[in-house]
Amino acid sequence: MRSLFSALLVFLLGACASVPPDEQTSRDRIEAATRAWQSAYDSRDPAIIVGLYDARAVLWGTTARTIAASRAEIREYFKDAASRPNARVVIGEQHIRVYGETAFNSGYYTFTDVREGQVVPRPARFTLVFHRKAGEWLIVAHHSSVTP
């Protein structure tokens, strides 16, 4: 009887500790939206990259001197992406939190580029804020800075 009680207690504690299905689905979608940003960045096509940002999004880019506070300014930030065709990003650790129609993903990524035939890594940290609009998760705020 004691082992049955213990097994039931372990089961109930595990059930209480798990993420609710709707929240897990949203977390999976934020992870997918983050991967979509990675793919867009790797495409080196500014139109594809900018298409993932809401019309009122802000971007504090890794190499920016000022904050981009409109889609036009975000497009300006990424305008030269095609001139660095070998630049890529690999996403590392992520911490996703979902609050209804808004979600945050904070973590780190490593940018790489090829210079003089050598792959040069540049580790950075990020926070992406997403908002669900018409069923689609769009970036409404993006902060990125070089890891000290």
C-alpha positions as CSV (number, residue, x, y, z in Angstrom):
1,M,0.0,0.0,0.0
2,R,2.9,2.4,0.9
3,S,4.5,1.8,-2.5
4,L,1.2,2.5,-4.3
5,F,0.8,5.7,-2.3
6,S,4.4,6.7,-3.2
7,A,3.9,6.0,-6.9
8,L,0.7,8.1,-6.9
9,L,2.4,10.9,-5.1
10,V,5.3,10.9,-7.7
11,F,2.8,10.8,-10.5
12,L,0.8,13.8,-9.1
13,L,4.0,15.8,-8.5
14,G,5.1,15.2,-12.0
15,A,1.8,16.2,-13.5
16,C,1.8,19.4,-11.5
17,A,5.3,20.2,-12.6
18,S,4.7,19.8,-16.3
19,V,4.0,22.7,-18.7
20,P,0.3,23.0,-19.7
21,P,-0.3,21.8,-23.3
22,D,-1.3,25.2,-24.6
23,E,1.7,26.9,-23.1
24,Q,4.0,24.1,-24.5
25,T,2.5,24.6,-27.9
26,S,3.1,28.4,-27.7
27,R,6.7,27.8,-26.5
28,D,7.3,25.4,-29.4
29,R,6.0,28.2,-31.8
30,I,8.3,30.7,-30.3
31,E,11.2,28.4,-30.7
32,A,10.1,27.9,-34.3
33,A,9.8,31.7,-34.8
34,T,13.3,32.1,-33.4
35,R,14.6,29.4,-35.9
36,A,12.8,31.3,-38.6
37,W,14.7,34.4,-37.7
38,Q,17.9,32.4,-37.8
39,S,17.1,31.1,-41.3
40,A,16.1,34.6,-42.4
41,Y,19.4,36.0,-41.1
42,D,21.3,33.1,-42.8
43,S,19.5,33.8,-46.1
44,R,21.3,37.2,-46.2
45,D,18.1,38.7,-47.8
46,P,17.0,41.9,-46.0
47,A,13.4,41.6,-47.1
48,I,13.1,38.1,-45.6
49,I,14.7,39.3,-42.3
50,V,12.5,42.4,-42.0
51,G,9.4,40.4,-42.9
52,L,9.6,38.7,-39.4
53,Y,9.3,42.1,-37.6
54,D,6.0,43.8,-36.7
55,A,5.5,47.2,-38.4
56,R,6.0,48.9,-35.0
57,A,9.0,46.8,-33.9
58,V,12.2,48.1,-32.5
59,L,15.7,46.7,-32.9
60,W,18.8,47.4,-30.9
61,G,21.2,45.6,-33.2
62,T,24.5,44.0,-32.2
63,T,26.5,46.5,-34.1
64,A,24.1,49.4,-34.1
65,R,25.0,52.8,-32.7
66,T,21.3,53.8,-32.4
67,I,18.0,51.9,-31.9
68,A,16.0,51.2,-35.1
69,A,12.4,52.2,-34.2
70,S,10.6,51.5,-37.4
71,R,10.5,48.8,-40.1
72,A,12.3,51.2,-42.4
73,E,15.1,51.7,-39.9
74,I,15.3,47.9,-39.3
75,R,15.5,47.5,-43.1
76,E,18.3,50.1,-43.1
77,Y,20.2,48.1,-40.4
78,F,20.1,44.9,-42.5
79,K,20.5,46.5,-45.9
80,D,24.0,45.3,-46.4
81,A,23.4,41.7,-45.4
82,A,23.9,40.4,-48.9
83,S,27.4,41.9,-49.0
84,R,28.5,39.4,-46.4
85,P,27.2,36.1,-48.0
86,N,29.0,33.8,-45.6
87,A,27.7,35.4,-42.4
88,R,25.6,33.0,-40.3
89,V,24.2,32.7,-36.8
90,V,23.9,29.6,-34.5
91,I,21.5,29.9,-31.7
92,G,22.6,28.4,-28.3
93,E,20.8,28.4,-25.0
94,Q,17.2,29.9,-25.0
95,H,14.8,30.8,-22.2
96,I,11.3,31.1,-23.6
97,R,8.5,32.6,-21.5
98,V,4.9,33.0,-22.8
99,Y,2.4,35.4,-21.4
100,G,-0.8,35.1,-23.4
101,E,-0.2,36.9,-26.7
102,T,3.3,38.1,-25.8
103,A,6.4,35.9,-25.5
104,F,10.1,36.5,-24.6
105,N,13.1,34.5,-25.7
106,S,16.4,35.4,-24.1
107,G,19.6,33.6,-24.7
108,Y,22.8,33.6,-26.7
109,Y,23.9,33.1,-30.3
110,T,27.1,33.1,-32.2
111,F,27.5,35.0,-35.4
112,T,30.2,33.8,-37.8
113,D,31.7,35.3,-40.9
114,V,34.6,34.4,-43.1
115,R,37.5,36.9,-43.2
116,E,40.7,36.2,-45.1
117,G,39.6,32.5,-45.5
118,Q,39.1,32.1,-41.7
119,V,35.8,31.6,-39.9
120,V,35.5,34.4,-37.3
121,P,33.0,33.8,-34.4
122,R,31.3,36.7,-32.6
123,P,29.3,35.5,-29.5
124,A,26.4,37.7,-28.6
125,R,23.3,37.6,-26.3
126,F,19.8,38.4,-27.3
127,T,16.3,39.0,-26.2
128,L,13.5,38.7,-28.7
129,V,10.0,39.8,-27.8
130,F,7.2,38.3,-29.9
131,H,3.5,39.3,-30.1
132,R,0.9,37.1,-31.7
133,K,-1.0,38.9,-34.4
134,A,-3.6,37.1,-36.5
135,G,-2.2,33.8,-35.4
136,E,1.4,34.7,-36.4
137,W,4.2,35.4,-33.9
138,L,6.0,38.6,-35.0
139,I,9.1,40.2,-33.4
140,V,8.1,43.5,-31.7
141,A,11.4,44.1,-29.9
142,H,14.9,42.7,-30.5
143,H,18.0,43.5,-28.4
144,S,21.3,42.0,-29.2
145,S,24.8,42.8,-27.8
146,V,28.2,41.3,-28.1
147,T,29.1,39.0,-25.2
148,P,31.8,40.8,-23.1
